[in-house]
């Protein structure tokens, strides 16, 4: 509950200072500037479908008090969103249900970024914001975000879309066509949400834990140039330390998914030297001992490790005689999306894209071909049966009746149409059934051994 209250305070006072950004206030047609001097665009230039409405709340940011929902169509897309081609971009979609429809339901649907990265939204609380965020490399100078129906009882909706260009060189381990779905971004030892991030990221604090000691940095300034992901200096100002420090993220799925983990370290004390190894999922993650430098940032990245809610991140000193235990300042955890084509949306004209309508010509073509084949087969079978009957009559043998002639599609056609209908399910399996990606409650808490 404390984390939820903190999250609401964060959304009440969030400040975004990105290099270049497009902030879309969904459900309104007019631009505006909020209390934090953030400029917002109306969504009329990005979408032509759906309906807009408002929710009443005094505890959330103004951009979340309007929303656009989609009562019709299987897929509705925001498109023509300007981005930098070839660079990396962060796209954050935010949802505040607020019981806008009076149903007190728990909406579930999917969001498809760039036409190939699919994430699932499952809102369990009507009055808490929900986030689905992705980092990826756009294929062109424009991108799209599509909201895809997955249940007949739930209408997709969206409250806001924020798009931020990232600095060159960030997340350079990201492969071609891959994306990073946000799981959590934590600053250890701090007590406030850190918003001073030029990349449009926010960093959540961690609760005080008796198993870890918090140490503030005594450095006058901290040089972050050695960390390619450019963590803000503010997240390196505090740290958690403890011998054999073990951290887990219980918000990860029970079944393992491939993850990208970035860890940041900075020595807080001028005269101390510490050396430690990092173990993630039981395997050593660092090539050589981590030795944090006073007044500078050290970055360690691990990717393509399959992790679940029980996977431990363990920091252990390299020698038993070390005077200073391991420490950690901040982490970023993402679920890796490989991306697939035809993910149920993307690249449209901003209107409603109904997946069923696009498959009708294919289905009609298959049915026509099957019907013609069956007609020809029955016609030939009748001719052959008549010939056989005449021959049997000549030989005075009893005749058999042609019965149970199949009138459905052939086995191959049934399999083909079955595969078409099951495509979204198979695609969701490929994406690891990524649900509830916000991960804000008790993420990466210390574990007692």
N, C-alpha and C positions, 0 to 999 in steps of 0.2 A: 504494500500500500504506500509506503514511503517513496518507493521508486516511481510509482504512478503519479503521486503528487509532485515529485520533482520534475517528472516529464511534462506535466501540465504547466508548471512554472516556466520550464524551458520554452515551450511553445508560446507562452505569453510574452516572452522577452527575447526571442531569438534574433540575432543580428547576422545577416549574411553579407560578407564582404568578398565576393568572388571576383576573379580577374575579369570575366565577361559572363554575363548571365542573362537568361530570359526567364522571368517569373510569370507564370500564367495563373490568374485567379479564376478558377473554373466556376462557371455558373453566372458570371457577370460579363456585360458587354463593354464596360467602361474601364479605362486605366485609372490608376490611383497610386498614392504613396501612403504607406502605413505609418504607425507611430515610431517605428524604428528606421524610418527614412528608406525603406525598401520600395523600389518601384515595381508595380505590378501591371501586367497587361490584361485586358479583358480577353475572353477566349473566342470572340466572334471570327477572328481571322485564321483560326486553327481548326475549327470544327463546325459542321452544319447540322448535325443530328443531336438527338437527346433533348432533355428538358432541364431547366434550371429551377432551383428552389433555394431556400435559406433555412438555417437553423439558428436558434437563439442560445447564446452562451456568453458569459462574461469572463471565462477562464481560458479561452483559446485565442489565438491570433486571428485578426480580422479576415485574413484570406481563407480561413477554414469555416467561416460562417456562411459561405455560399458553396454550392456544389452543382454538378451536372450529373444527372442519372440517365440511364438508357433503358427504357421500358420495351423497346423493340430492337430487332436486329441481333444477330449472333455476335457481331464484332463491330465496334464503333471506334474510330481512330481520330486522334489529334495528329495532324500532319503539318508539313511545311514549317517545322520548328527549326530555326537557324542554328547551326553548329559549325565548328571548324573541321573541315575535312582532313582526315589523317591524324588529327590530334585526339587526345582522350577527353571524354566528357563524362560528367556525373549528372545523371537524371534522377531526380527524387520525386516520386508521386506520393501524395499525402491524402489520407481519407479520414474524415470525421463524420461518422454516421449520424449521431445526434437524434436518432429516431425520426428522421425527416419524413418518413412515410407513415408514421404512427403504428407500425406493425411490431415494434420491439423484436425484430428478427436478428439473425446473425448472418449478414450477407457474405457470400462466397463467390469468387469469380477469379479470372486470370488477367494478368497484364502482360502484353507482349511489346518489348522494346525493339526498335529497329527491325521489326518483322521477323525476329528469330530468337530472341531471348525471352523465355516465358517464366514468369513467377506467379505464384498463387497468393491470393488475398483471402484471409479467413478472419473476419472481424468478430471478436467475442464480447467486446465491451462497446456499448452504444455511445459512451461519453468519454472515450479516450482516443487520442489521435493514433493513427496507424501509418506506418511508413513502408514503402517498397522502393528501394534505391538500387541503381545499377551504374557501374563504371564500364565503359566500352569505347571502342574506336569507331566513329561513324564512317560509313562507306562513301557518303557524299556530304555536301554542305547543308543538308537538311535531314532531319530525323523524324520518327513517328512514335507515338505511344498509343496502343490499342487496348481496349477493354473488352474482354471476351466472356460471354455468358457460359457458365459451366453448370448451372442449375436452373430449372424452370421456375423455381420459387424465389430466385434472387436476381435483382436488377443490378448490373455493374454501375458504379458511380465513381466520381473523383472530386476532390476538393481543391487541390492545387498541383501544379507541375512546375518544378524548378530545374533549370538546365544550367550547368556551370562548366565552362571550359577549364581544363586542368593544365598546369604548367608543363612544358616539354620535359620528357624524361621520367615523369611520374608513372609508377606501376609498369615499369619497362619489362617486367617478367610476364606481362599479359600477352598470350599468343594471338596469332591472327584469327579473327572471328570469335574470340572469347570475350566473355563478360564477367564481371564480379558483382554478385548480388550481396548487398550489405547485410551482415549479420550483427556486428557490433563494432563500436569504436570507443575504446576506454582509455581514460587517463587515471593513473593510479596515484593515490595519496591526496588528491584534491577533493574538495567538497562542493564545487560548483560546476555547472555545465560550462564548458569552455567554447566560446563562440568566435574567438579571434583567429579565424582561419580564412586566408585569402582564397583557398580552393573551394569554398562553399561547404566544407565539411563541418560537422559538429562533433564534440567529444563529450561523452557522458562520464561523470565521476563514479567512483566505487564507494560503497558503504565502508565504514570503519570495520576492520576485521582484527580480532585478537590474535590471529595467527601470523599477521604481518605487521611490520613497523613502518610508519610513514616517515620519510626524511625529505625535507625541503632542500633545494640547492642553494649553496652560498655563492655561486658564481654571479658576477655582475651581469653577464650576458652569456647566452648559449648559442654557439655557432651550429646551425642546422644544415649547412651546405653539404656535409658528408652523408646526408640521408636523402636519397633520390626522391622519396615520396613526400618530402618537404613537410614533416610534422611541424606545427607551430611551436615556437619557443615555450609558450604557456603550458603545453602538455609535458614538457621536460623539466618543469620547475619543481615537480614533486615525484616521489617514487615510493614503491613498496619494496621492502627488503626482508629477507629471512632465509635461514639455511634450509635447503631442500624445499624451497617454496613450490607448492603445487597448485595449479589453477585449472579449473574446468569451466565449460560453458554449458549448463544444463538446458539452454534454449535450442541447442542444435538438435536435429532429428535423432531419434533412437537408432535408425539405420544410417550407417556412415555415408557421407557425401564428400566429394573432392573439395578441398578448401585452399584458400590463399591466406596465409597468416604473416603479417608484418609486425615486428617488435622493435621498440625504440628504447635506447638506453643512454643515460648521461650520468657520469659520476658526480654526485652532489657535494662531496667533500674534497677539498684541495689536496690534502696530504694522504688520502687513502688510495690503496690499490687493491682491486679485487679481480678475480679471474674465475669464470664459471662456464659450464656447458649447458646447452639447451636440449631437452628431450621432449619430443612431441609425438604422442602415440607410441611411446616406448622406443623410438628411434632418435639418434642424435641428429639435431637439425643444423648445427653449426659446423663448418669445416675445421675451424680452429677455436681455441678458447676465446670467449668474449671478455674483453678488458675495456670497460667504459672509460672514457676520457673526460676529465674535468673541464667543464665549459664547452663541450662539443657533443654532437649527437652521433650515436652508432645505430645502424639499421641492420636487422637480420630478417630475411624473408624466407618463408617455407611455402611451397606450393605443391599441388597434386598429391597431398597427403589425405587419405580418407579418414575423416574424423566424425565422431558422433557425440552425443551428450555425455558420454563417459570417458572421452579421450582427455588425457591429462597433459598439461604443459608444465614441465618440471625444470627448475633451475637448480643445478648442483655445482658446488665449488670444485675446482679442478684438483685441489689438495685438501686433505683433512686438517692441515695446519693453517689454513687461510684465516687471517684476522678479521676480514670483512666478508659477510655473506653476500650471495647474489642479490641483484635488485632488478626491477623493471619499472619503466616510466609510463609506457603506453603500448597499446596493441590495436591493430585493425584486423578484423576477421571477416572474410567474405566466402561465399559459396561460389565455386567456379561454374559458369555456364558455358558450355561448348558452342551453343547456338545451333539452331536447325532452321532450314528453309521451310516456308509454308507452315508457320506456327500459329495460324489462326488470326492473322491480321498483319498490318504494317504496309507502309508505302502507299496507302490509299489517298483519296482526294479529300479526306476529312469528313466524309459522310458515313452512312451506315453501310457496312459490308456484311452481308448475310451469307454465311458459309454454305447454307443449304442451297441457295440460288446458284452458286458457282458449280455445284455438283450435279445439278439437274440435267444439263446436256449430256454429261458423261453417263449418268444412270439411264437416260432415255436411249442413248446410243447402245448401251449394253443390252437393255431390254429389247430394243428393235432387232439387234443382231441375233439374240437368243430366240426371239419369236420366229424370225425368218428361218433360222436353223431348224427349229422344232417343226415348223410347217413343212419344210422340205423333207425332214426326216419322216414325218407321218405320211406324207404323200408317197414317198418311195416305199415306205413300209407297207402301205395298202396295196401298191402295185405288186410287190414281192409276195405279199400274203395271198393275193388273188391267183398269182401264178402257181404258188405252192398248193393252193386249194385245188386248182384244176389238175395238177399233177397227182395229188393224193386221190382225187376222185377217180382218175384213170387207174390208179393202183388199188382202189377200193380200201384205202387206209382211213382211220378216223381222223378228223380235222381238229386242230387246236385253235382257240380263240385268242386273238391278239388283245391283251388286256393290260391294265396298269401302265399305260404309256405315260412317261413322265411329262408333266406340263410346266415344271419350274425351270430355273436356270441350270446350266450345267455346273458340275462341281467346280470347275475353274472359275466360272463367273461368280458363283456364290462366294468363293474364297476371295476373289478380287474385290467385290462389293463389301465383304466383311472386313477386309483390310482397310478399305476406305473409311468405313464407319468407326473402326477402332483406332484410327490414326491419332486422334488427340490423346487417347489413353496411353498408347505406346510412347508418344512424345513426352507426356508427363513423366513416364517412367525414366526416359532418357535424361530428363532434367532433374532426376533425383527426388521428385515429389517435394519440391521446396515449398514448405508452408511456414507462415508466421515468421517472416524474416526480420522483424524488428529487434527481437532479442534484447530487451532493455531491463528485464528483471533478474537481478542476481547473476549477471553474466560474468564469467571468469572470476568466480569466488575462490578464496583459498580453501584448500582441503587439509584436514588433519590426517596425518599418517600414524 
